[in-house]
Amino acid sequence: MLNGHAAGNGGNSQAGACGLPRFTSTRHGTQRPLGIPTVRDRVVQAATKIVAEPIFEADFKSCSYGFRPKKSATDALEAIRLMGGRRHRYVVEIDIRRFFDTIDHEKLMLLVEKRV
């Protein structure tokens, strides 16, 4: 079941078999392949999340709200409201634009493999 994922092709089926476009335009004016996740992809993604999330979640500080389980933008705003009058002067919001487009995926997977 994991062979396609271990080989790096992810198991995604390329669109096109049913007359769908094979590529989609990005907001940057470029084209990227359109992959449609299969049921197997969804199962692997869910299993990976179940295993990896608790490992990496332990590294986050409680004041970090971005894309975390049981944390929301509303929770972040409430924390700002509560802490705003207690000698805290700054709120930091970081958006790492196109980060996963430029990351070295081989290095990332080696680092993940060491942790998991």
N, C-alpha and C positions, 0 to 999 in steps of 0.2 A: 504494500500500500504506500509506503514512503519512498519507494525507489525513484519515482519522478522528482520528488522533492529533494532527495539526497543528491541527485545528479545535477540539481540546480535549475532544471527547467520548470519547476514549480507545479507541473501537472496541468497548468492552464491550457484550455483548448483555445486555439486562435479563432477569432470570429471569422466569418466568411462562409462557413458551411451552409448556412441558411440564408445567404444573400445579404448578411449584415456587413458593414464596412470592416476592413481589417485594421484600419488606422483611425485615430481620432485626433482632432486638432486641439492643441493646448492654448491657453491664454497668451502664451509667449510666441504664438505663430508657428510653432514646430508641430511635427506629427509624432505620435507614439503608438506602438502596437496596442491594440485593444484585446485584452485577455478576458475571457469569461470564466470565472471560477466554477469548477465542477463540484459535485457533491463531495468527492474525495478531498478536494482542496479545502472545503469548508470544515470537514471533519479534522483534517490536519491542523488547520488554523485554530480551531477550538481546543484541541488537545495541547497544542503549543502554548496557548494562552493559559490554560489550567496549570501547566508545569512552570512556565517562565514568569508569569505575573507575580506570584508571591516572592520569588527570588529577587527580582529587580525592584519591586515595590518597597522592600525593606530598606533600600538605599535612599529613598526620598524623604525629605523633611516634611513635617506635618503642614508647613506653610506653603507647600507646592501644590498647585491646583490643576495644572494643565494635563488633560487627557488621562486622568487617574480614576480608578474605580471609586464610586461613592463620593466624588468631588465634582463640583460644578462651578460655573461662572458666578452663580448666585452665592455659593458658599464663599468664594473669593471676595466678592463685594461685601459680604457680611463681616468677614475677617478684617477687611480694610476699615469698615465702619467702626468696629470694636477697638481696633488697635490704633486708629488714626490719632486719637487724643493722648496716647501713652508714649510720648517721646519718639515715636516713629515718624519719620519725615518723608520716606521714599516708598514708592511702589514700583517694582520692576516688572515690566512685561517684555518678553523676548519672543520674537517670531523668527525662527531660523528658516528663511525662505529657501526652498528647493534643496534642503539639506540632504534628503535621501536621493536626490538626483546626482549628488557629487561625492557621496561617501564611498570609501573603498569597501565594497561589500565583502571581499575575501577577508580583510582585516576584521571587519565587524563580526563575521561569522566565527573567526578564530577566538575573538574575545568573548562572544556569547558561549561558545563551546567550553571555554575555561570555567565559566560561571555555572553552567547547567551541567 
